[in-house]
């Protein structure tokens, strides 16, 4: 519910607010604290009669500001607190979600979840609820993000729109902020709590005639780490340099991928690292003849990939949706597969410890600057980012997509002209086997939707034989 449309005060007897609270009260209670979540979870569990019950509480706010044609077009803020109740009766389960937090509504939700559980078919892979666990404290909370109001978001937008207008260019963009808490509790004594902030700011700047387009974006948990002025300047520069692009023949090229483009593709490797899919022969990580590729070299030995919820550049929550603690996990080390992701059922079946995906991705890097990568290239293509990325073959992690908003030809160690966009058919696995050089890893905005997305830290890279299959005249 929009805070502006909220009706009069409807606090329940415990002082908790549902979505009907007035605007001033919703803002004050936008993120529930640990003690509030513990109290709310105890209330829900007190109504439960099922064999096992899990309670997930999400609360927080999301704000956004869009700008187009060098002016703010829309903005919005929403606040909510939801309770998800999972009731299990034997191997049957039912789930009900509600954002009404009074006793009568919570009791009704619990009763409905239990009724649904009894009607549901048995799940042969159902796992019992976990007991109490120990978790590291979540670190990804920033007051500079949590307190960012519409006025501050407007100022960030103006840091881009005003220079673009002054330059005779047209800017568009999107700023989204998130601040919230997640709590998890169950009938076996487990309780977990963590709060996180996240934001992203992306902008596309175009020339008045529409022939040139430049993009820049950044994401973080901390607004103080973002520089809207710098992002705008970068997009403006690319827009100016990308006018009057020329066509080049499709084919295999040496490419320099800026960090965003690297993040666009590398994230798909970790998404594909399900042990079950590999063991059942359905993924790149399936081994010929059976089994998986644990212990096998799959990419260049300079490449390592890992997840760490306490990474200071890419914080994430420290527990999974079913309550497993999340810690640092190395997926690929020096080119070799060290771990695959095991859910609790498949881990038990295979006699291994469960290992959930940690919600972040970091790739190793090098020391080369972008200038170094360009200067070392006799002929190649510089890519700012990819978009409209779609899967082609999960067995090779093959994807297709298009370059966008800043694609340039490199000749004899320097950028010489803009080129028309190109469609690619490429796998990040093939790409990382053709690696020539890497720069310093940075946090990137790799979500096509423009929101914060997955926390990704990757370097710019130079690779050979990147496969472009056709031209695209679209700017």
Sine and cosine of phi, psi and omega as CSV:
sin_phi,cos_phi,sin_psi,cos_psi,sin_omega,cos_omega
0.00,0.00,0.67,-0.75,0.10,-0.99
-0.91,0.42,0.71,-0.71,-0.01,-1.00
-0.88,0.47,-0.56,0.83,-0.04,-1.00
-0.92,0.40,-0.40,0.92,-0.06,-1.00
-0.99,-0.16,0.12,0.99,-0.10,-0.99
-0.92,0.39,0.70,-0.71,0.03,-1.00
-0.98,0.18,-0.07,-1.00,-0.09,-1.00
-0.86,0.51,0.20,-0.98,-0.07,-1.00
-0.79,0.61,0.80,-0.60,0.05,-1.00
-0.75,-0.66,0.76,0.65,0.06,-1.00
-0.91,0.42,0.58,-0.81,0.09,-1.00
-1.00,0.06,-0.06,-1.00,-0.09,-1.00
-0.93,0.38,-0.27,0.96,0.01,-1.00
-0.99,-0.11,0.02,1.00,0.00,-1.00
0.99,0.12,0.14,0.99,0.00,-1.00
-1.00,0.09,0.46,-0.89,-0.04,-1.00
-0.95,-0.32,0.76,-0.65,0.19,-0.98
-1.00,0.02,-0.18,-0.98,-0.04,-1.00
-0.95,0.31,-0.11,0.99,-0.02,-1.00
-1.00,-0.02,0.08,1.00,-0.01,-1.00
-0.91,0.41,0.46,-0.89,0.04,-1.00
-0.92,0.38,0.31,-0.95,-0.14,-0.99
-0.83,0.56,-0.73,0.68,-0.07,-1.00
-0.89,0.45,-0.57,0.82,-0.03,-1.00
-0.98,0.22,-0.59,0.81,0.06,-1.00
-0.88,0.47,-0.71,0.71,0.00,-1.00
-0.86,0.52,-0.67,0.75,-0.03,-1.00
-0.92,0.38,-0.48,0.88,-0.08,-1.00
-0.93,-0.37,0.46,0.89,-0.13,-0.99
-0.90,0.43,-0.51,0.86,0.05,-1.00
-0.83,-0.56,0.88,-0.47,-0.01,-1.00
-0.96,0.28,0.66,-0.75,0.04,-1.00
-0.99,0.17,0.12,-0.99,-0.05,-1.00
-0.86,0.52,-0.75,0.67,-0.04,-1.00
-0.91,0.42,-0.62,0.79,0.04,-1.00
-0.89,0.46,-0.66,0.75,0.00,-1.00
-0.93,0.38,-0.64,0.76,0.05,-1.00
-0.87,0.49,-0.70,0.71,-0.01,-1.00
-0.90,0.43,-0.68,0.74,0.01,-1.00
-0.90,0.43,-0.68,0.74,0.02,-1.00
-0.89,0.45,-0.66,0.75,0.03,-1.00
-0.88,0.48,-0.65,0.76,0.03,-1.00
-0.87,0.49,-0.73,0.68,0.00,-1.00
-0.88,0.47,-0.73,0.68,-0.04,-1.00
-0.90,0.43,-0.45,0.89,0.00,-1.00
-0.93,0.37,-0.34,0.94,0.01,-1.00
-1.00,-0.02,-0.13,0.99,-0.17,-0.99
-0.99,0.12,0.61,-0.79,0.09,-1.00
-0.80,-0.60,-0.04,1.00,-0.01,-1.00
-0.94,0.35,0.20,-0.98,0.04,-1.00
-0.85,0.53,-0.70,0.71,0.02,-1.00
-0.60,-0.80,0.54,-0.84,0.02,-1.00
-0.67,-0.74,0.70,-0.72,0.09,-1.00
-0.87,-0.50,0.67,-0.74,-0.01,-1.00
-0.85,-0.52,0.82,-0.57,0.08,-1.00
-0.89,-0.46,0.80,-0.60,-0.05,-1.00
-0.89,-0.46,0.83,-0.55,0.08,-1.00
-0.86,-0.52,0.76,-0.65,0.03,-1.00
-0.62,-0.78,0.44,-0.90,0.05,-1.00
0.47,-0.88,-0.19,-0.98,-0.05,-1.00
-0.69,-0.72,0.43,-0.90,0.09,-1.00
-0.75,-0.66,0.73,-0.68,0.05,-1.00
-0.82,-0.57,0.51,-0.86,0.03,-1.00
-0.52,-0.86,0.50,-0.87,0.10,-0.99
-0.69,-0.73,0.80,-0.60,0.08,-1.00
-0.94,-0.33,0.56,-0.83,0.12,-0.99
-0.71,-0.70,0.53,-0.85,-0.01,-1.00
-0.46,-0.89,0.52,-0.85,-0.03,-1.00
0.77,0.63,0.68,0.73,0.09,-1.00
0.90,0.43,0.44,0.90,0.08,-1.00
-0.47,-0.88,0.44,-0.90,0.02,-1.00
-0.92,0.40,0.74,-0.67,-0.03,-1.00
-0.96,-0.27,-0.67,0.75,0.01,-1.00
-0.55,-0.84,0.35,-0.94,0.11,-0.99
-0.40,-0.91,0.48,-0.88,0.00,-1.00
-0.33,-0.95,0.40,-0.92,0.09,-1.00
-0.67,-0.74,0.69,-0.73,0.12,-0.99
-0.69,-0.72,0.51,-0.86,-0.07,-1.00
-0.74,-0.67,0.65,-0.76,-0.02,-1.00
-0.34,-0.94,0.38,-0.92,0.16,-0.99
-0.69,-0.73,0.82,-0.57,-0.03,-1.00
-0.83,-0.56,0.51,-0.86,0.06,-1.00
-0.85,-0.53,0.81,-0.59,0.08,-1.00
-0.95,-0.32,0.80,-0.60,-0.07,-1.00
-0.90,-0.44,0.86,-0.52,0.05,-1.00
-0.93,-0.37,0.90,-0.43,0.01,-1.00
-0.96,-0.29,0.72,-0.70,-0.01,-1.00
-0.85,-0.53,0.75,-0.66,0.09,-1.00
-0.83,-0.56,0.97,-0.24,-0.16,-0.99
0.89,0.46,-0.80,-0.60,0.03,-1.00
-0.99,-0.16,0.28,0.96,0.04,-1.00
-0.97,-0.26,0.55,-0.83,0.00,-1.00
-0.55,-0.84,0.42,-0.91,0.10,-1.00
-0.64,-0.77,0.53,-0.85,-0.05,-1.00
-0.78,-0.62,0.71,-0.70,0.07,-1.00
-0.75,-0.66,0.69,-0.73,0.06,-1.00
-0.93,-0.38,0.61,-0.79,0.05,-1.00
-0.51,-0.86,0.46,-0.89,0.17,-0.99
-0.86,-0.51,0.35,0.93,0.16,-0.99
-0.98,-0.18,0.88,-0.47,-0.21,-0.98
-0.96,-0.27,0.18,0.98,0.08,-1.00
-0.98,0.21,0.32,-0.95,-0.09,-1.00
-0.85,0.52,-0.70,0.72,-0.05,-1.00
-0.88,0.47,-0.68,0.74,-0.01,-1.00
-0.93,0.36,-0.65,0.76,0.02,-1.00
-0.91,0.41,-0.67,0.74,0.02,-1.00
-0.88,0.47,-0.67,0.74,0.02,-1.00
-0.90,0.44,-0.62,0.78,0.02,-1.00
-0.91,0.41,-0.67,0.74,0.04,-1.00
-0.88,0.47,-0.71,0.70,-0.02,-1.00
-0.89,0.45,-0.65,0.76,0.03,-1.00
-0.91,0.41,-0.67,0.74,0.03,-1.00
-0.87,0.49,-0.63,0.78,0.01,-1.00
-0.94,0.33,-0.60,0.80,0.07,-1.00
-0.90,0.43,-0.69,0.73,0.02,-1.00
-0.89,0.45,-0.62,0.78,0.02,-1.00
-0.86,0.50,-0.68,0.73,-0.03,-1.00
-0.93,0.37,-0.41,0.91,0.01,-1.00
-1.00,0.03,-0.28,0.96,-0.11,-0.99
-0.98,0.19,0.47,-0.88,0.11,-0.99
-0.94,0.34,0.39,-0.92,0.04,-1.00
-0.92,0.38,0.60,-0.80,0.08,-1.00
-0.98,-0.22,0.94,-0.33,-0.04,-1.00
-0.90,0.43,-0.26,0.97,-0.02,-1.00
-0.97,-0.25,0.17,0.99,-0.01,-1.00
-0.88,0.48,0.66,-0.75,0.04,-1.00
-0.91,-0.42,0.56,-0.83,0.04,-1.00
-0.92,0.39,0.38,-0.93,0.06,-1.00
-0.89,0.45,0.53,-0.85,0.06,-1.00
-0.97,0.25,0.46,-0.89,0.17,-0.98
-0.99,0.13,-0.15,-0.99,-0.03,-1.00
-0.85,0.53,0.65,-0.76,-0.01,-1.00
-0.81,-0.59,0.23,-0.97,0.08,-1.00
-0.93,-0.36,0.77,-0.64,-0.06,-1.00
-0.82,-0.57,0.57,-0.82,0.20,-0.98
-0.94,0.34,0.50,-0.87,0.01,-1.00
-0.95,0.30,0.75,-0.66,0.07,-1.00
-0.89,0.45,0.64,-0.77,-0.09,-1.00
-0.92,-0.40,-0.14,0.99,-0.20,-0.98
-1.00,0.05,0.73,0.68,0.03,-1.00
-0.92,-0.39,0.74,-0.68,0.01,-1.00
-0.73,-0.68,0.82,-0.57,0.04,-1.00
-0.92,0.40,-0.50,0.87,0.00,-1.00
-0.90,0.44,-0.48,0.88,0.06,-1.00
-1.00,0.07,-0.71,0.70,-0.05,-1.00
-0.88,0.48,-0.52,0.85,-0.06,-1.00
-1.00,-0.09,0.06,1.00,-0.06,-1.00
-0.93,0.36,0.90,-0.44,-0.07,-1.00
-0.97,-0.23,0.08,-1.00,-0.02,-1.00
-0.84,0.55,-0.57,0.82,0.01,-1.00
-0.91,0.41,-0.69,0.72,0.01,-1.00
-0.92,0.39,-0.60,0.80,0.05,-1.00
-0.91,0.42,-0.62,0.78,0.04,-1.00
-0.89,0.45,-0.64,0.77,0.04,-1.00
-0.89,0.46,-0.63,0.78,0.04,-1.00
-0.90,0.43,-0.66,0.75,0.03,-1.00
-0.90,0.44,-0.66,0.75,-0.01,-1.00
-0.90,0.43,-0.47,0.88,0.05,-1.00
-0.90,0.44,-0.29,0.96,0.06,-1.00
-0.97,-0.23,-0.72,0.69,-0.11,-0.99
-0.93,0.38,-0.62,0.79,-0.06,-1.00
-0.93,0.36,-0.72,0.69,0.09,-1.00
-0.89,0.45,-0.58,0.82,0.03,-1.00
-0.91,0.42,-0.69,0.72,0.02,-1.00
-0.88,0.47,-0.68,0.73,-0.01,-1.00
-0.89,0.45,-0.47,0.88,0.00,-1.00
-1.00,0.04,0.01,1.00,-0.02,-1.00
0.97,0.26,0.42,0.91,-0.02,-1.00
-0.91,-0.41,0.17,-0.99,-0.05,-1.00
-0.88,-0.48,0.85,-0.52,-0.03,-1.00
-0.95,-0.33,0.57,-0.82,0.16,-0.99
-0.71,-0.70,0.30,-0.95,0.03,-1.00
0.03,-1.00,0.04,-1.00,-0.08,-1.00
-0.52,-0.86,0.78,-0.63,0.07,-1.00
-0.86,-0.51,0.84,-0.55,0.03,-1.00
-0.80,-0.59,0.69,-0.72,0.07,-1.00
-0.84,-0.54,0.55,-0.84,0.05,-1.00
-0.70,-0.72,0.67,-0.74,0.09,-1.00
-0.57,-0.82,0.87,-0.50,-0.07,-1.00
-0.28,-0.96,0.10,-0.99,0.00,-1.00
-0.75,-0.66,0.54,-0.84,0.10,-0.99
-0.82,-0.57,0.73,-0.69,0.08,-1.00
-0.79,-0.61,0.55,-0.83,-0.01,-1.00
-0.72,-0.70,0.75,-0.66,0.03,-1.00
-0.58,-0.81,0.44,-0.90,0.08,-1.00
-0.57,-0.82,0.06,-1.00,-0.08,-1.00
-0.97,0.23,-0.02,1.00,0.05,-1.00
-0.97,-0.23,0.21,0.98,0.11,-0.99
0.99,-0.10,0.08,1.00,0.03,-1.00
-0.98,0.21,0.65,-0.76,0.17,-0.99
-0.54,-0.84,0.75,-0.67,0.04,-1.00
-0.69,-0.73,0.56,-0.83,0.00,-1.00
-0.55,-0.84,0.67,-0.74,0.09,-1.00
-0.40,-0.92,0.50,-0.86,0.06,-1.00
-0.78,-0.63,0.55,-0.84,-0.11,-0.99
-0.63,-0.77,0.48,-0.88,0.23,-0.97
-0.85,-0.53,0.43,-0.90,0.05,-1.00
-0.38,-0.92,0.48,-0.88,0.10,-1.00
-0.42,-0.91,0.36,-0.93,0.10,-0.99
-0.60,-0.80,0.53,-0.85,0.06,-1.00
-0.70,-0.71,0.87,-0.49,0.03,-1.00
-0.78,-0.63,0.51,-0.86,0.01,-1.00
-0.55,-0.84,0.61,-0.79,0.15,-0.99
-0.87,-0.49,0.78,-0.62,0.01,-1.00
-0.89,-0.46,0.75,-0.67,-0.01,-1.00
-0.82,-0.58,0.39,-0.92,0.10,-0.99
-0.97,0.24,0.35,-0.94,-0.05,-1.00
-0.87,0.49,-0.55,0.84,-0.02,-1.00
-1.00,0.07,-0.04,1.00,0.07,-1.00
0.98,0.20,0.12,0.99,-0.03,-1.00
-1.00,0.02,-0.30,0.95,-0.01,-1.00
-0.86,-0.51,0.64,-0.77,-0.03,-1.00
-0.56,-0.83,0.73,-0.68,0.03,-1.00
-0.76,-0.65,0.54,-0.84,-0.05,-1.00
-0.77,-0.64,0.52,-0.86,0.17,-0.99
-0.48,-0.88,0.51,-0.86,0.00,-1.00
-0.34,-0.94,0.36,-0.93,0.03,-1.00
-0.44,-0.90,0.39,-0.92,0.04,-1.00
-0.56,-0.83,0.47,-0.89,-0.02,-1.00
-0.23,-0.97,0.14,-0.99,0.19,-0.98
-1.00,0.04,-0.25,0.97,-0.16,-0.99
-0.84,-0.54,0.91,-0.40,-0.02,-1.00
-0.86,0.51,-0.50,0.86,-0.03,-1.00
-0.90,0.45,-0.30,0.95,0.00,-1.00
-1.00,0.07,-0.17,0.99,0.00,-1.00
-1.00,-0.07,0.57,-0.82,0.03,-1.00
-0.83,-0.55,1.00,-0.02,-0.03,-1.00
-0.84,0.54,-0.61,0.79,0.00,-1.00
-0.88,0.48,-0.69,0.73,0.00,-1.00
-0.91,0.41,-0.66,0.75,0.03,-1.00
-0.88,0.48,-0.72,0.70,0.01,-1.00
-0.87,0.49,-0.68,0.74,0.00,-1.00
-0.89,0.46,-0.62,0.79,0.00,-1.00
-0.92,0.39,-0.70,0.72,0.01,-1.00
-0.91,0.41,-0.63,0.77,0.03,-1.00
-0.88,0.48,-0.72,0.70,0.00,-1.00
-0.86,0.50,-0.69,0.73,-0.02,-1.00
-0.93,0.36,-0.60,0.80,0.03,-1.00
-0.88,0.48,-0.70,0.72,0.00,-1.00
-0.89,0.45,-0.66,0.75,-0.09,-1.00
-0.99,0.17,-0.22,0.98,-0.09,-1.00
-0.99,-0.13,0.15,0.99,0.00,-1.00
-0.94,0.35,0.43,-0.90,0.07,-1.00
0.77,0.64,0.83,0.55,-0.01,-1.00
-0.94,0.35,0.51,-0.86,0.04,-1.00
-0.96,-0.27,0.38,-0.92,0.04,-1.00
-1.00,0.06,0.64,-0.77,0.16,-0.99
-0.86,-0.52,0.44,-0.90,-0.02,-1.00
-0.92,0.39,0.71,-0.70,0.14,-0.99
-0.87,0.50,0.34,-0.94,-0.01,-1.00
0.44,-0.90,-0.27,-0.96,0.00,-1.00
-0.99,-0.12,0.81,-0.58,-0.09,-1.00
-0.80,-0.60,0.47,-0.88,0.32,-0.95
-0.94,0.34,0.76,-0.65,-0.01,-1.00
-0.79,-0.61,0.52,-0.86,0.21,-0.98
-0.93,-0.36,0.89,-0.46,-0.02,-1.00
-0.98,-0.20,0.86,-0.51,0.12,-0.99
-0.90,0.44,0.33,-0.94,-0.10,-1.00
-0.80,0.60,-0.61,0.79,0.00,-1.00
-0.88,0.48,-0.68,0.73,0.02,-1.00
-0.90,0.44,-0.61,0.79,0.05,-1.00
-0.89,0.45,-0.72,0.69,0.02,-1.00
-0.88,0.47,-0.60,0.80,0.04,-1.00
-0.80,0.60,-0.60,0.80,-0.11,-0.99
-0.98,-0.20,-0.65,0.76,-0.11,-0.99
-0.90,0.44,-0.52,0.85,0.00,-1.00
-0.85,0.53,-0.47,0.88,-0.04,-1.00
-0.94,0.35,-0.37,0.93,0.07,-1.00
-0.91,0.41,-0.75,0.66,-0.03,-1.00
-0.93,0.38,-0.56,0.83,0.06,-1.00
-0.88,0.47,-0.43,0.90,-0.07,-1.00
-1.00,-0.02,0.05,1.00,-0.17,-0.99
-1.00,-0.05,0.64,0.76,0.11,-0.99
-0.98,0.21,0.83,-0.55,0.02,-1.00
-0.89,0.46,-0.62,0.78,-0.02,-1.00
-0.90,0.44,-0.75,0.67,0.03,-1.00
-0.85,0.53,-0.64,0.77,0.01,-1.00
-0.92,0.39,-0.72,0.69,-0.03,-1.00
-0.91,0.42,-0.50,0.87,-0.02,-1.00
-1.00,-0.02,0.13,0.99,0.12,-0.99
0.98,0.19,0.43,0.90,-0.13,-0.99
-0.90,-0.43,0.28,0.96,-0.05,-1.00
-0.53,-0.85,0.13,-0.99,0.08,-1.00
-0.86,0.52,-0.52,0.86,-0.06,-1.00
-1.00,0.09,0.17,0.99,0.17,-0.99
-0.98,0.22,0.67,-0.74,0.00,-1.00
-1.00,-0.05,0.69,-0.73,0.04,-1.00
-0.84,0.54,0.77,-0.63,-0.02,-1.00
1.00,-0.02,-0.09,1.00,0.04,-1.00
0.88,-0.48,0.42,-0.91,-0.01,-1.00
1.00,0.07,-0.27,-0.96,-0.04,-1.00
-0.77,-0.64,-0.01,-1.00,-0.13,-0.99
-0.99,-0.13,0.37,0.93,0.11,-0.99
-0.82,0.57,0.77,-0.64,-0.01,-1.00
1.00,0.05,-0.03,1.00,-0.03,-1.00
-0.98,-0.18,0.55,-0.84,0.06,-1.00
-0.99,0.15,0.78,-0.62,-0.06,-1.00
-0.82,-0.57,-0.32,0.95,0.02,-1.00
-0.64,-0.77,0.05,-1.00,0.02,-1.00
-0.78,0.62,0.63,-0.77,-0.07,-1.00
-0.92,0.40,-0.20,0.98,0.08,-1.00
-0.99,0.15,-0.11,0.99,-0.11,-0.99
-0.99,-0.15,0.81,-0.59,0.20,-0.98
-0.77,-0.63,0.57,-0.82,0.04,-1.00
-0.76,-0.65,0.73,-0.68,0.04,-1.00
-0.52,-0.86,0.26,-0.96,0.07,-1.00
-0.86,-0.51,0.63,-0.78,0.01,-1.00
-0.45,-0.89,0.95,-0.33,-0.02,-1.00
-0.91,0.42,-0.22,0.98,0.03,-1.00
-0.96,-0.27,0.25,0.97,0.10,-1.00
-0.89,0.46,0.85,-0.52,-0.08,-1.00
-0.90,0.44,-0.27,0.96,0.07,-1.00
-0.99,-0.16,-0.17,0.99,-0.11,-0.99
-0.49,-0.87,0.86,0.51,-0.01,-1.00
-0.89,0.46,0.46,-0.89,0.10,-0.99
-0.51,-0.86,0.07,-1.00,0.04,-1.00
-0.92,0.39,0.38,-0.93,-0.09,-1.00
-0.96,-0.28,0.27,0.96,0.10,-1.00
-0.54,-0.84,0.46,-0.89,-0.02,-1.00
-1.00,0.07,0.05,-1.00,-0.05,-1.00
-0.91,0.41,-0.38,0.92,0.06,-1.00
-0.97,-0.24,0.13,0.99,0.13,-0.99
0.98,-0.18,0.09,1.00,0.06,-1.00
-0.95,0.32,0.69,-0.73,0.08,-1.00
-0.91,0.41,0.63,-0.78,0.06,-1.00
-0.96,-0.29,0.80,-0.61,0.04,-1.00
-0.75,-0.66,0.01,-1.00,0.01,-1.00
-0.88,0.47,0.73,-0.69,0.03,-1.00
-0.72,-0.69,0.80,-0.60,0.05,-1.00
-1.00,-0.06,0.86,-0.52,-0.03,-1.00
-1.00,-0.04,-0.74,0.67,0.05,-1.00
-0.78,-0.63,0.77,-0.64,0.00,-1.00
-0.81,-0.59,0.87,-0.49,-0.02,-1.00
0.77,0.63,0.68,0.74,0.06,-1.00
1.00,0.07,-0.14,0.99,-0.12,-0.99
-0.96,-0.26,0.69,-0.73,0.03,-1.00
-0.94,0.33,0.90,-0.43,-0.02,-1.00
-0.98,-0.19,-0.51,0.86,-0.01,-1.00
-0.54,-0.84,0.46,-0.89,0.22,-0.98
-0.85,-0.53,0.29,-0.96,-0.06,-1.00
-1.00,0.06,0.84,-0.55,-0.01,-1.00
-0.90,-0.43,0.86,-0.51,0.19,-0.98
-0.97,0.22,0.13,-0.99,-0.13,-0.99
-0.90,0.44,-0.64,0.76,-0.01,-1.00
-0.90,0.43,-0.77,0.64,-0.07,-1.00
-0.94,0.35,-0.55,0.84,0.07,-1.00
-0.89,0.46,-0.70,0.71,0.02,-1.00
-0.89,0.45,-0.68,0.74,-0.01,-1.00
-0.89,0.45,-0.59,0.81,-0.06,-1.00
-1.00,-0.10,0.01,1.00,0.02,-1.00
0.94,0.33,0.58,0.82,0.00,-1.00
-0.82,-0.57,0.23,-0.97,0.09,-1.00
-0.98,0.22,0.63,-0.77,0.06,-1.00
-0.90,0.43,0.58,-0.82,0.01,-1.00
-0.60,-0.80,1.00,-0.08,0.02,-1.00
-0.97,0.24,0.40,-0.92,0.10,-1.00
-0.93,0.37,0.67,-0.74,-0.19,-0.98
-1.00,0.02,0.00,1.00,0.09,-1.00
0.99,0.10,0.06,1.00,0.09,-1.00
-0.68,-0.73,0.32,-0.95,0.10,-0.99
-0.67,-0.75,0.77,-0.63,0.15,-0.99
-0.78,-0.62,0.69,-0.72,0.05,-1.00
-0.92,-0.40,0.61,-0.79,0.07,-1.00
-0.89,0.46,0.28,-0.96,-0.04,-1.00
-0.59,-0.81,-0.24,-0.97,0.01,-1.00
-0.73,-0.68,-0.45,-0.89,-0.08,-1.00
-0.88,-0.47,-0.06,1.00,-0.07,-1.00
-0.94,0.34,0.63,-0.78,0.13,-0.99
-1.00,0.06,0.21,-0.98,0.09,-1.00
-0.87,0.50,-0.62,0.78,0.03,-1.00
-0.88,0.48,-0.64,0.77,0.04,-1.00
-0.90,0.44,-0.70,0.72,-0.03,-1.00
-0.89,0.45,-0.67,0.74,0.01,-1.00
-0.92,0.38,-0.71,0.71,-0.06,-1.00
-0.89,0.45,-0.45,0.89,-0.03,-1.00
-1.00,0.05,0.07,1.00,-0.11,-0.99
-0.94,-0.33,0.87,-0.48,0.00,-1.00
-0.96,0.28,-0.69,0.72,0.08,-1.00
-0.48,-0.88,0.78,-0.63,-0.03,-1.00
-0.13,-0.99,-0.15,-0.99,-0.04,-1.00
-0.77,-0.63,0.72,-0.69,0.07,-1.00
-0.99,-0.13,0.78,-0.62,-0.04,-1.00
-0.89,-0.45,0.81,-0.58,0.05,-1.00
-0.97,0.24,-0.77,0.64,0.01,-1.00
-0.31,-0.95,0.21,-0.98,0.09,-1.00
-0.92,-0.39,0.36,-0.93,0.08,-1.00
-0.49,-0.87,0.15,-0.99,-0.06,-1.00
0.78,0.63,0.74,0.67,-0.07,-1.00
-1.00,0.09,0.79,-0.61,-0.04,-1.00
-0.69,-0.72,0.54,-0.84,-0.02,-1.00
-0.95,0.30,0.53,-0.85,0.07,-1.00
-0.88,-0.47,-0.76,0.65,-0.06,-1.00
-0.56,-0.83,0.95,-0.32,-0.01,-1.00
-0.92,0.39,-0.33,0.94,-0.02,-1.00
-0.95,0.30,-0.33,0.94,0.06,-1.00
-0.84,-0.55,0.06,1.00,-0.11,-0.99
0.82,0.57,0.66,0.75,-0.02,-1.00
-0.99,0.12,0.75,-0.67,0.02,-1.00
-0.78,-0.63,0.38,-0.93,0.15,-0.99
-0.82,-0.57,0.40,-0.92,-0.01,-1.00
0.02,-1.00,-0.16,-0.99,-0.08,-1.00
-0.78,-0.63,0.51,-0.86,0.20,-0.98
-0.96,0.27,0.33,-0.94,-0.03,-1.00
-0.30,-0.95,0.55,-0.83,0.24,-0.97
0.87,0.50,0.70,0.71,0.08,-1.00
0.76,-0.64,0.97,0.23,0.02,-1.00
-0.85,-0.53,0.82,-0.57,-0.20,-0.98
-0.73,-0.68,0.54,-0.84,0.08,-1.00
-1.00,0.04,0.70,-0.72,0.07,-1.00
-0.94,-0.33,0.78,-0.63,0.05,-1.00
-0.69,-0.72,0.80,-0.61,0.05,-1.00
0.79,0.61,0.69,0.72,0.14,-0.99
0.99,0.14,0.24,0.97,0.06,-1.00
-0.52,-0.85,0.41,-0.91,0.06,-1.00
-0.97,0.26,0.82,-0.57,-0.08,-1.00
-0.95,-0.32,-0.52,0.85,-0.04,-1.00
-0.27,-0.96,0.29,-0.96,0.13,-0.99
-0.99,0.16,0.53,-0.85,0.06,-1.00
-0.85,-0.53,0.45,-0.90,0.05,-1.00
-0.90,0.43,0.45,-0.89,-0.06,-1.00
-0.91,0.41,0.41,-0.91,-0.09,-1.00
-0.76,-0.65,0.56,-0.83,0.16,-0.99
-1.00,0.03,0.64,-0.77,0.05,-1.00
-0.89,-0.45,0.46,-0.89,0.25,-0.97
-0.80,-0.61,0.96,-0.28,-0.14,-0.99
-0.43,-0.90,0.47,-0.88,0.11,-0.99
-0.95,-0.32,0.67,-0.74,0.08,-1.00
-0.88,0.47,-0.39,0.92,0.08,-1.00
-0.93,0.37,-0.75,0.66,0.05,-1.00
-0.86,0.50,-0.69,0.72,-0.04,-1.00
-0.84,0.54,-0.71,0.70,-0.06,-1.00
-0.99,0.17,-0.09,1.00,0.19,-0.98
-1.00,0.01,-0.25,0.97,0.02,-1.00
-0.95,-0.30,0.42,0.91,-0.08,-1.00
-0.93,0.36,0.69,-0.72,0.07,-1.00
-0.92,-0.40,-0.62,0.78,-0.02,-1.00
-0.35,-0.94,0.35,-0.94,-0.01,-1.00
-0.66,-0.75,0.46,-0.89,0.10,-1.00
-0.96,-0.26,-0.30,-0.95,-0.05,-1.00
-0.99,0.14,0.75,-0.67,0.01,-1.00
-0.91,0.41,0.61,-0.79,0.06,-1.00
-0.66,-0.76,0.37,-0.93,0.09,-1.00
-0.96,0.29,0.70,-0.71,-0.06,-1.00
-0.78,-0.63,0.34,-0.94,0.14,-0.99
-0.99,-0.14,0.99,-0.16,-0.12,-0.99
-0.95,-0.32,0.21,0.98,0.00,-1.00
-1.00,0.02,0.80,-0.60,0.05,-1.00
-0.91,0.42,-0.45,0.89,-0.05,-1.00
-0.97,0.26,-0.29,0.96,0.04,-1.00
0.99,-0.12,-0.19,0.98,0.02,-1.00
-0.99,0.15,-0.01,-1.00,-0.04,-1.00
-0.86,0.51,-0.64,0.77,0.05,-1.00
0.89,0.47,-0.33,-0.94,0.02,-1.00
-0.93,0.37,0.62,-0.78,0.04,-1.00
-0.97,0.22,0.95,-0.33,-0.11,-0.99
-0.83,-0.56,0.75,-0.66,0.06,-1.00
-0.82,-0.58,0.92,-0.40,-0.09,-1.00
-0.61,-0.79,0.34,-0.94,0.02,-1.00
-0.99,-0.10,0.27,-0.96,0.30,-0.96
-0.94,0.34,0.52,-0.85,-0.02,-1.00
-0.68,-0.73,0.37,-0.93,0.15,-0.99
-0.88,-0.47,0.81,-0.59,0.00,-1.00
-0.72,-0.70,0.40,-0.92,0.02,-1.00
-0.97,-0.24,0.35,-0.94,0.13,-0.99
0.86,0.52,0.62,0.79,0.09,-1.00
-0.96,0.27,0.71,-0.70,-0.23,-0.97
-1.00,-0.09,0.96,-0.29,0.15,-0.99
-0.98,-0.18,0.78,-0.63,-0.16,-0.99
-0.97,-0.26,-0.39,0.92,-0.02,-1.00
-0.31,-0.95,0.23,-0.97,0.04,-1.00
-1.00,0.00,0.40,-0.91,0.14,-0.99
-0.72,-0.70,0.84,-0.54,0.00,-1.00
-0.98,0.19,-0.17,0.99,-0.03,-1.00
-0.91,0.42,0.61,-0.79,0.03,-1.00
-0.98,0.21,0.00,0.00,0.00,0.00
